[in-house]
Each structure stands twice: as structure tokens, then as C-alpha cells.
Amino acid sequence: MDYYSEYQKWCTDPYFDEDTKAELAAIAEDRAEIEDRFYRTLEFGTAGLRGVIGAGTNRMNIYTVRQATQGLANYIISQNGQEKGVAIAHDSRLMHDEFRDAAALCLAANGIKAYVFPSLRPVPELSFAVRRLGCIAGIVITASHNPREYNGYKVYWEDGAQITPPHDSNIMAEVAKVTSFDMVKTMDKDEAIQKGLYVTIGSEVDEAYFEELRRLSIHPEVIRQMAKDIRIVYTPLHGTGLMPVKRVLQDLGFEKVYIEPQQEIADGHFPTVPYPNPESADAWELALKLAKEKDADLVLATDPDADRLGVYCKDTKTGEYVSFTGNMSGMLIAEYMLSEKTKNGTLPENPALVESIVTTDMAKAIAAAYQVKLIEVLTGFKYIGEQIRLFEETGSYHYVFGLEESYGCLPGTYARDKDAPAAVTMLCEAAAYYKAQGKTLWDAMIDIYEKYGYYREDVATMTLKGIDGAAQIQTIMTRARGSVPKAFGDYEVLAVRDYKADTRTDCRSGEVTATGLPSSNVLYYELDHDAWCCVRPSGTEPKIKFYFGVKGTSMEDAETQLQALKRDVMKNFE
């Protein structure tokens, strides 16, 4: 693409609106900025679109959203799915209404009914709505936990999960065929409404979703017993979680719930946080201050699209609030669900727990303890959702729980994506259950460590932006494939899984076997002493991510091992 010619076209073509032209005119003297905005078309990947909001082919705007939607519409028509329609939701990100309607009206112009939520809704409710309404697909306008300047566009298929093979590659191919904006259809919103092609989703979908969350409860009687004793502080971080989290805690019967007042208003500028991510310590400052004022038992935060949940819990021994990683909160929920369902006889036959390959190995130990099948999938919750569909089609297993290390889990099959309101349901019930025994969630976590071992994990990222950054990421992965180290520090490399080549190579015997998972640009190193590490480029950001896991004899031992492994791995990839 001749980026400057494309820039000039956007500045002069009557197809583009005046605000777009004014934004581009303001950068006329900045050739580097022009190049970054126009050197490529914003890539539609397996997770859809994600990028910085702005004018240009490499930005999120109504034109790139329409272009992607036209490709999706073409694929839906090729599958004879146009009569089923598409459900659309959005979170609190900037331009959410504009992008939602750009997608809906493109679908409508192609004769595909758009079912549109009238206001912001969490990602898991969109997943639920796709199946509830019998849609062929779903779209969520969200950039998840990315910085405020981003927005995005995620696509779901009729099973309620994000698109997986073959639909992902087929949709990507159709989007790639839409090479010019004159190939894109749209229509007037009033006309679409009159023709029944733009339909607002009613409250009955909300109510059905909340009914599913209530059904997750294992011990409602314990919640009633402890409702006045549990103090919960919650922040939606200016995102979508306020309505569903307040509602589910109210439905369950918790009486002492405190919402962080400065962060309860949905605002895509995220004015009180530098980064709206519950993994970021800076995002917790206001909620932890409120927690200390209220003497809260636990502190909860959801990301902008409310599919991920962060947790702090009070350690009564020190009086301090302790941060839980996604692995820790996931394991708390898994242990609570499996132990209590085993006790009351509600664990189904052939139960299965599903996790991504970069999630804690403690899941394997917990699954083994309860004789539950443990299945590993590639990173991305869509692969967990895919397993639920496969279980239902084959009758092989019954899904009980699924989780990712990145603060996401799903304790039911009503949806096919990670669900923060559902995680709130299970964690708050677990907190009530353990408090009735005189324990905090932190006490329960220590019990789990003592039972299964002190598994600890960490993640590191290397950010490499722009054209040069993409090339650097590729070079790092190519170099790693060409030279396998014998060890990372004190940890011998026992085997290497190359998911791109679908190979697992035993470093001692040289035996090569298949990974059995779809192709993905990921390298996973199995190490001795129950340790592991993994490297993969991010699918949504200009980053390469490194994952680490160890098993220690105590919290201190595990942390020492973890930091040593992290240091040695990062040194190897410098």
C-alpha cells in the first residue's frame, strides 16, 4: 500500500466525513504519523479487530468497522445464516455507539437482522444472547483491558464462543476480499428499524442471564446465614460491570456491598486509572482505600467489558489486603466447586476441567484429586468454549469449569466466554462458606497450597511497536526455534512444544510427537522440578509475552524459584 496516496484519498474523497478529513488535515506535516495510520489495513485476526481509535486504514473507525462487517456479512450469507441474525453488544469504550451502529447497519444493508443491546452489556451476556436468540453470530465492541485510546470488535459464532477454526480463517479471508470501501454496504438507521432489520434487545434476555447466574449457587443457605457478615467492595473501573455485579450480589442476598463511587460511572476515558486492567496495581488504589474504610473482607474489580475479575482479600493475620492472581482465584473457585459438588453428589459423570496451556499446573493436581478430566487448550477462551460444544456433540465429558491465567473463568455452560459476574457469584459464595468456618479466602488459599503444593506463576511482556516491532517479534520467535537451550539457569529443558509446527520434542531422547492442538505461534518449554515457561506473541497488542510456572515447598521457596526462572528466561531472549 502506498500510504501517502491512501492518506490523500481519505483527505479528499467525498465518501469520508468532514470530521475525519479535519483530523487528517491536522497531521499533514507529520509523515511518521501518516505512515503509521496508513501503512497497512488494520488486521482482522482470529480475535477480530483491535486498535487505536482514529482516522486511517490502520485505526479503529466507522469505515474499518464497516469493512470488517461486510466481510462477516458475506461469510454469513455463504453459510445461509442470514435469517438467524446477529446479536451486538458494547462496553464503555469511546465511539461504542458509532461502531455498534456501523456494524448493525452494514448487516442490515446485507439483509441480516441486527439484534442490538440498547446500552452497555458484559461480554458473557452477549455470548449468552447469541444462543438465547438463535443467532448465527455475535459482535462485541470492546478493547477489553487495553489502554483508553483503543477500541475493538470481537466476533462470536452461533455456539456463543468467539470464532474458532474453520470459521475464523474463513471470515478473515472474506474480510480480506473487501479491498475498497465501495464494496461496503450500509443503510439509514430509521429505514433499518422500519424494515425490522435493526431490533433492540429487550430486558427478557437480561433476566434469563441472571437466572443462569443464580443457578450457579451451591450453598444459598450459607449466603443467607452470612449475608450480614461479609463486606464486599467492588469497582467496575468505569466499565460495564456495575449493573450485572450489583444485580447478582443483590439476587444472592449479600447485604453489605460497597461500590467505589468515583469509578462506578461508565466512562471510556477511564479518568481515575492509567490503565483499566484489574491486573494493574494502579487500578486498585481507590477501591483498596474504600476497603480499609469499610473493613471489607474482599475487594473485587472487573475490566471494562466485565469478562475478567480481579480480587484482593484481607489477611487477618497482618490486616493487609493480599492480591490474588487469576490462577489463584481460579483455583479457589475450582476447589470450592469440585469439593462441594462431590460432597452433595451433584458432580456430573465424566466431569472435565479445561484450562489454557499457560494456566497454573495446580489445575492438574486439583483435577486429579477429584478424578476430573483435565484438558489443555491454546490461549484464548474461545478454545475453552469450543470444548463445551465438542462435549455436547460427542457426549464424551461434562464441562464443570474452565479458566485462563488472565483473570477469566466460566463456571457453567450457559455462555461460552469468561464471565466476571459469574466469578463474583462463586467467589463471594466461597467467601461466605469459608467465613462460616472462621476462615478468609486467603486462609482457604493457603489451605489449597498446603494440600497441592505451592504453585506460583508470573508473566512478563516485551513491547515492540510499529513496523520494526513486528519484525523484531518475528526475529525473536525464529531465533528461538533455531536454538533450543539445554537449560534456563538451574532448570533443565526436558521437552519443547512448538505449537506452530505441531511438534513436541523430547530433549533427552529426541523423540518427536504431535501436540494435538491447532497451529499457533507458541513455544512451550517443559522443565525439570515441575517448572515450565512459554513464549508467544500477543494476538491483540504489539507485544511478546513470556509465562513462567514453578512448584515450591513454601510461598517463599516458590517465589524465589519463580524470580530466578524469570530472570534466566528473559536473559536468554534478550
C-alpha positions in Angstrom: 0.0 0.0 0.0 1.3 3.5 -0.9 0.5 5.0 2.4 0.7 8.7 1.3 -1.6 8.2 -1.7 -4.1 6.5 0.6 -3.8 9.3 3.1 -4.6 11.8 0.3 -7.6 9.8 -0.8 -9.0 9.9 2.7 -8.5 13.7 2.8 -10.4 14.3 -0.5 -12.8 11.5 -1.2 -16.4 12.5 -0.5 -17.0 9.0 1.0 -15.3 10.2 4.2 -17.0 12.6 6.6 -15.7 16.1 7.4 -14.6 15.2 10.9 -12.3 12.5 9.5 -10.8 14.9 7.0 -10.2 17.6 9.6 -8.4 15.0 11.8 -6.2 14.0 9.0 -5.5 17.6 7.9 -4.2 18.3 11.4 -1.3 15.8 10.8 -0.4 16.9 7.3 3.2 17.8 8.3 3.8 14.6 10.3 4.9 12.0 7.8 5.7 9.4 10.6 2.1 9.7 11.9 0.7 9.5 8.4 2.7 6.4 7.8 1.6 4.7 11.0 -2.0 5.4 10.2 -1.9 4.2 6.6 1.0 1.7 6.1 -1.5 -1.2 6.4 -5.1 -2.0 6.8 -6.0 -2.8 10.4 -5.7 -6.5 10.6 -8.7 -8.6 11.2 -7.3 -11.5 13.1 -8.7 -14.6 14.9 -9.9 -12.3 17.7 -11.4 -9.7 15.3 -10.2 -6.1 15.2 -8.4 -4.1 17.9 -6.6 -0.9 17.5 -6.2 2.8 18.4 -9.2 4.9 17.6 -8.7 7.4 14.8 -8.8 8.2 11.1 -6.8 5.9 8.8 -6.7 2.4 7.5 -4.7 1.2 10.5 -7.1 2.7 13.0 -10.5 1.8 14.6 -13.1 4.0 12.9 -16.6 3.5 11.4 -15.0 2.8 8.0 -12.8 -0.1 9.1 -15.6 -1.4 11.3 -18.0 -1.4 8.2 -15.3 -3.0 6.1 -14.8 -5.9 8.6 -18.6 -6.3 8.9 -19.1 -6.5 5.2 -16.7 -9.5 5.2 -18.5 -11.0 8.1 -21.9 -10.5 6.3 -20.5 -12.1 3.1 -19.5 -15.2 5.1 -22.8 -15.4 6.9 -24.6 -15.3 3.6 -22.3 -18.0 2.2 -23.4 -20.2 5.2 -27.1 -19.4 4.6 -27.2 -17.9 8.1 -28.7 -14.5 7.2 -32.2 -15.4 8.5 -30.8 -16.1 12.0 -29.4 -12.6 12.6 -26.5 -11.2 14.6 -26.5 -10.0 18.3 -24.4 -6.9 19.0 -23.2 -5.5 22.4 -20.7 -2.9 23.5 -18.9 -1.8 26.6 -18.0 1.7 27.8 -15.2 2.4 25.3 -15.1 5.6 23.3 -17.1 5.5 20.0 -19.1 2.5 21.1 -22.4 3.7 19.8 -20.9 4.7 16.5 -19.1 1.4 16.0 -22.1 -0.6 17.1 -24.4 1.1 14.6 -21.8 1.0 11.8 -21.8 -2.8 12.2 -25.6 -3.1 12.7 -26.4 -1.0 9.6 -23.9 -2.8 7.4 -25.5 -6.1 8.4 -29.0 -4.6 7.8 -28.0 -3.4 4.3 -27.0 -7.0 3.6 -30.4 -8.3 4.7 -29.2 -9.6 8.0 -31.2 -8.7 11.1 -29.1 -7.0 13.9 -30.3 -7.6 17.5 -28.8 -4.7 19.4 -28.5 -4.2 23.2 -29.7 -0.6 24.0 -26.9 0.1 26.4 -23.6 -1.4 27.6 -23.6 -5.1 28.5 -20.9 -7.5 29.6 -19.2 -9.8 27.1 -20.6 -13.0 28.7 -24.2 -11.7 28.3 -23.5 -11.3 24.5 -22.3 -14.8 24.4 -25.4 -15.9 26.2 -27.7 -13.8 23.9 -26.3 -15.3 20.7 -27.5 -18.8 21.9 -30.7 -17.5 23.5 -31.8 -15.6 20.4 -30.7 -18.3 18.0 -28.3 -16.0 16.1 -25.7 -17.1 13.6 -23.1 -14.8 15.1 -22.4 -12.0 17.6 -20.3 -8.9 17.8 -18.9 -7.1 20.8 -17.5 -3.6 20.5 -14.7 -3.7 23.1 -11.0 -3.4 23.5 -11.1 -5.4 26.8 -8.4 -4.2 29.1 -6.3 -2.2 26.6 -5.5 1.5 27.2 -8.1 4.1 26.8 -7.1 5.1 23.2 -8.1 1.6 21.9 -11.4 0.0 20.8 -12.1 -3.3 19.2 -14.5 -5.7 17.5 -14.9 -9.3 18.6 -16.8 -11.9 16.6 -18.8 -14.8 18.0 -20.3 -17.8 16.2 -23.7 -19.5 16.8 -22.4 -21.7 19.6 -21.7 -18.5 21.7 -17.9 -18.8 21.6 -15.5 -16.5 19.8 -14.8 -17.8 16.3 -12.6 -20.8 16.0 -11.5 -22.9 13.0 -12.7 -23.1 10.3 -14.9 -20.1 10.8 -12.1 -17.8 12.0 -9.9 -18.3 8.9 -12.9 -18.3 6.6 -14.2 -14.9 8.0 -10.7 -13.5 7.8 -10.5 -14.5 4.1 -13.8 -12.8 3.4 -12.8 -9.6 5.2 -9.5 -9.6 3.2 -11.6 -9.7 0.0 -13.2 -6.3 0.9 -10.4 -4.3 -0.6 -12.2 -1.0 -1.2 -14.9 1.0 0.6 -17.2 1.0 -2.4 -17.7 -2.7 -1.7 -19.2 -1.9 1.7 -23.0 -1.6 2.2 -24.8 0.5 4.7 -28.3 1.9 5.2 -30.2 4.6 7.1 -31.0 3.6 10.7 -34.6 4.7 10.6 -35.1 2.6 7.5 -33.4 -0.4 9.1 -35.7 -0.1 12.1 -38.8 0.2 9.9 -37.9 -2.9 7.9 -37.3 -4.9 11.1 -33.5 -5.2 10.4 -32.4 -3.2 13.5 -34.1 -4.7 16.6 -33.5 -3.6 20.2 -33.0 -6.5 22.6 -35.4 -6.4 25.5 -35.0 -7.0 29.2 -36.1 -10.6 28.9 -32.5 -11.5 27.8 -31.1 -9.8 30.9 -33.5 -11.7 33.2 -32.7 -15.0 31.6 -28.9 -14.4 32.0 -29.3 -13.5 35.7 -31.4 -16.6 36.2 -28.4 -18.7 35.0 -26.1 -16.9 37.4 -28.4 -17.7 40.3 -28.4 -21.3 39.4 -24.6 -21.5 39.9 -25.0 -21.2 43.7 -24.2 -24.4 45.5 -24.9 -23.3 49.1 -27.5 -20.5 49.1 -28.3 -21.3 52.7 -24.7 -20.3 53.7 -25.1 -16.9 51.9 -28.3 -16.3 53.8 -26.6 -17.2 57.1 -23.6 -14.9 56.4 -25.2 -12.1 54.3 -24.8 -9.5 57.0 -21.3 -10.5 58.0 -19.5 -10.4 54.6 -18.3 -6.9 53.5 -17.6 -6.6 49.8 -16.1 -3.6 48.0 -16.5 -3.5 44.2 -15.3 -1.3 41.4 -16.3 -1.6 37.7 -13.3 0.6 36.7 -15.6 2.8 34.7 -16.7 -0.2 32.6 -19.7 -2.5 32.1 -19.7 -4.5 35.3 -21.7 -2.2 37.6 -25.2 -3.3 36.6 -24.6 -7.1 36.4 -22.4 -7.3 39.5 -24.7 -5.2 41.7 -27.7 -7.3 40.5 -26.1 -10.7 41.1 -24.9 -9.8 44.6 -28.4 -8.5 45.3 -30.0 -11.6 43.9 -27.7 -13.8 46.0 -28.6 -11.9 49.2 -25.4 -10.1 50.1 -26.3 -7.0 52.2 -23.0 -5.2 52.7 -21.8 -4.3 49.2 -19.9 -1.0 48.7 -19.3 0.4 45.2 -16.3 2.7 44.7 -18.1 6.0 43.9 -15.6 7.6 41.6 -15.3 4.6 39.4 -18.9 3.4 39.1 -19.8 5.7 36.2 -19.2 4.2 32.8 -16.6 6.4 31.0 -14.3 5.4 28.1 -11.8 8.0 29.2 -11.2 6.0 32.4 -10.4 9.2 34.3 -9.3 7.7 37.6 -7.0 4.9 36.3 -3.9 5.0 34.0 -4.8 1.5 32.7 -8.3 -0.1 33.2 -6.9 -3.5 34.0 -7.5 -5.4 37.2 -4.0 -6.9 36.7 -2.5 -3.5 37.2 -1.8 -2.4 40.8 -2.5 1.2 40.0 -6.2 0.4 39.1 -6.8 -0.7 42.8 -5.9 2.5 44.7 -9.4 3.9 45.2 -11.0 0.5 45.9 -8.4 -0.5 48.5 -8.8 2.8 50.2 -12.6 2.2 50.5 -12.0 -1.4 51.6 -9.9 -0.2 54.5 -12.6 2.3 55.5 -15.3 -0.4 55.4 -13.1 -3.2 56.8 -14.0 -5.2 53.8 -13.5 -9.0 53.6 -12.8 -8.9 49.9 -12.3 -6.3 47.1 -13.4 -7.0 43.5 -12.7 -5.3 40.2 -13.9 -6.1 36.7 -12.3 -4.9 33.5 -14.2 -2.7 31.0 -16.1 -5.5 29.3 -16.7 -7.4 32.5 -15.3 -10.8 31.4 -12.3 -10.7 33.8 -12.3 -10.4 37.6 -9.5 -9.2 39.9 -9.5 -9.9 43.6 -7.9 -8.7 46.8 -8.7 -10.4 50.2 -7.9 -9.3 53.7 -5.3 -11.3 55.5 -6.5 -11.2 59.1 -3.0 -12.0 60.5 -1.5 -8.9 59.1 -4.5 -6.7 58.4 -3.3 -6.1 54.9 -5.1 -6.8 51.6 -3.5 -9.5 49.5 -3.7 -9.6 45.7 -4.9 -12.8 44.0 -3.6 -13.7 40.6 -6.1 -15.1 38.0 -4.6 -18.5 38.7 -5.2 -18.2 42.4 -8.8 -17.0 42.2 -9.5 -19.6 39.5 -8.1 -22.4 41.8 -10.2 -21.2 44.7 -13.3 -21.4 42.6 -12.3 -24.8 41.2 -11.5 -26.3 44.6 -14.8 -24.9 46.1 -16.9 -26.2 43.2 -15.4 -29.6 43.0 -15.2 -30.3 46.7 -18.8 -29.1 47.4 -20.3 -30.8 44.4 -18.5 -34.0 45.3 -19.9 -33.8 48.8 -23.5 -33.2 47.8 -23.5 -35.6 44.8 -24.0 -33.0 42.1 -20.7 -33.5 40.2 -21.8 -34.9 36.8 -20.5 -38.2 35.3 -17.3 -37.8 33.3 -16.6 -34.3 34.6 -14.0 -32.1 32.8 -12.0 -29.1 33.8 -10.5 -27.1 30.9 -7.6 -24.7 31.0 -5.2 -22.9 28.6 -1.6 -24.1 28.3 -0.2 -21.1 30.2 -2.5 -21.6 33.2 -1.3 -23.0 36.5 -0.3 -26.6 36.8 -2.2 -26.7 40.1 -5.3 -27.3 38.0 -3.9 -30.7 37.1 -3.4 -31.6 40.8 -6.9 -30.4 41.7 -8.5 -32.3 38.8 -6.6 -35.5 39.7 -7.8 -35.2 43.3 -11.4 -35.3 42.3 -11.0 -37.7 39.3 -11.9 -34.9 36.9 -10.5 -35.0 33.3 -8.1 -32.1 32.7 -8.0 -30.8 29.2 -5.5 -28.2 28.0 -6.2 -25.8 25.1 -4.4 -22.9 23.3 -4.5 -19.5 24.9 -7.8 -17.8 24.2 -11.1 -18.6 26.0 -12.7 -19.4 22.6 -10.9 -22.7 22.8 -12.5 -23.5 26.1 -15.9 -22.6 24.7 -15.1 -24.9 21.8 -14.5 -27.8 24.2 -18.0 -27.3 25.7 -19.5 -27.6 22.2 -17.5 -30.7 21.5 -18.5 -32.3 24.8 -22.2 -31.7 23.9 -21.8 -33.0 20.4 -19.9 -36.2 21.4 -21.2 -36.8 24.9 -17.6 -37.5 26.0 -17.4 -35.3 29.0 -19.5 -32.9 31.1 -17.9 -29.4 31.5 -17.6 -28.3 35.1 -15.2 -25.3 35.0 -12.8 -23.6 32.7 -10.2 -20.9 33.3 -7.3 -18.8 31.9 -4.4 -17.3 33.8 -5.5 -13.9 32.6 -8.2 -13.5 35.3 -11.0 -15.2 33.3 -13.2 -18.2 34.1 -16.6 -19.8 33.4 -18.4 -22.0 35.9 -21.3 -23.0 33.7 -22.3 -23.8 30.1 -25.0 -21.1 29.6 -22.3 -18.9 28.0 -19.1 -19.7 26.1 -16.8 -16.9 27.2 -15.3 -16.0 30.5 -17.8 -14.3 32.9 -16.8 -11.9 35.6 -20.3 -11.7 37.2 -20.3 -15.5 37.4 -16.9 -15.4 39.0 -18.2 -12.9 41.5 -21.1 -15.3 42.3 -18.7 -18.2 43.1 -16.0 -16.2 44.9 -18.5 -14.4 47.2 -20.3 -17.6 48.0 -17.0 -19.3 48.7 -16.0 -16.3 51.0 -19.3 -16.8 52.9 -18.7 -20.5 53.1 -15.2 -20.2 54.5 -16.1 -17.3 56.8 -18.8 -19.5 58.4 -15.8 -21.8 59.3 -13.8 -18.8 60.7 -11.6 -18.5 57.6 -10.9 -15.8 55.0 -10.4 -16.5 51.3 -6.7 -16.1 52.0 -6.8 -18.8 54.6 -8.6 -21.0 52.1 -5.9 -20.3 49.5 -3.1 -21.3 52.0 -5.0 -24.5 52.7 -5.1 -25.2 49.0 -1.3 -24.6 48.7 -0.7 -26.9 51.6 -2.8 -29.6 50.1 -1.5 -29.5 46.5 1.9 -27.6 46.6 2.9 -24.0 46.3 2.4 -23.4 42.6 3.4 -19.9 41.5 3.3 -18.2 38.1 4.2 -14.9 36.5 4.1 -13.1 33.2 6.5 -10.7 31.5 6.0 -8.7 28.4 8.2 -7.1 25.8 6.5 -4.2 23.9 7.7 -3.6 20.3 5.6 -1.2 18.4 5.3 -0.3 14.7 6.7 -1.9 11.5 10.1 -2.5 13.1 8.5 -4.0 16.2 6.5 -6.6 14.3 9.7 -7.7 12.5 11.6 -7.9 15.9 8.9 -10.1 17.3 9.2 -12.4 14.3 13.0 -12.5 14.6 12.8 -13.4 18.3 10.5 -16.4 17.6 12.6 -17.5 14.6 15.8 -17.4 16.6 14.2 -19.3 19.5 13.1 -22.1 17.1 16.6 -22.4 15.7 18.3 -22.8 19.0 16.8 -24.7 22.0 18.8 -24.1 25.2 19.8 -27.1 27.3 18.6 -25.2 30.4 17.3 -22.0 31.8 19.5 -21.4 34.8 19.1 -24.3 37.1 16.2 -25.8 35.2 16.9 -28.4 32.5 14.8 -28.2 29.4 13.1 -31.7 29.2 10.9 -31.0 26.1 9.9 -28.3 23.7 6.4 -27.9 22.3 6.2 -25.9 19.1 2.6 -25.4 18.5 3.2 -23.7 15.1 4.9 -26.9 13.9 2.6 -29.2 16.0 5.6 -30.9 17.5 6.7 -31.9 21.0 10.4 -32.8 21.0 11.8 -34.8 23.9 15.2 -33.2 24.5 16.7 -36.3 26.1 15.5 -39.0 23.6 15.0 -36.8 20.6 11.5 -38.3 20.1 9.1 -36.1 18.2 5.3 -36.4 18.7 2.3 -34.1 17.9 0.9 -31.6 20.3 -2.6 -32.3 19.1 -3.6 -28.7 19.2 -4.3 -26.2 16.3 -1.3 -24.3 14.8 -0.3 -21.3 16.9 2.9 -19.2 17.1 3.8 -20.5 20.6 6.8 -22.2 22.2 6.4 -24.1 25.4 9.4 -25.4 27.4 8.8 -28.3 29.9 11.4 -28.0 32.6 12.5 -30.3 35.4 11.4 -29.8 39.1 7.8 -29.2 37.9 8.7 -25.9 36.3 7.8 -24.6 32.8 7.9 -21.5 30.7 6.3 -20.3 27.5 6.7 -17.6 24.9 4.1 -16.3 22.5 3.4 -13.0 20.6 0.2 -11.3 21.7 -2.7 -11.6 19.3 -4.1 -8.2 20.2 -1.2 -5.9 21.1 2.4 -5.2 19.8 3.9 -7.4 22.5 5.7 -10.7 23.0 4.6 -12.4 26.2 6.6 -14.7 28.5 4.9 -17.1 31.0 6.6 -18.9 33.9 5.5 -21.5 36.4 7.2 -23.3 39.3 6.2 -25.5 42.3 7.8 -24.8 45.7 7.7 -26.1 49.2 6.5 -22.8 50.7 5.4 -19.4 49.4 8.9 -18.1 49.9 10.6 -21.0 48.2 8.2 -20.8 45.2 8.7 -17.0 44.9 12.5 -17.4 44.9 12.3 -20.1 42.3 9.9 -18.1 40.2 12.0 -14.9 40.1 15.2 -16.9 39.3 13.5 -18.7 36.4 12.0 -15.4 35.1 15.4 -13.8 35.2 17.2 -16.6 33.4 14.5 -16.9 30.7 14.4 -13.2 29.9 18.2 -13.1 29.8 18.1 -15.9 27.1 15.6 -13.9 25.0 17.4 -10.5 25.1 
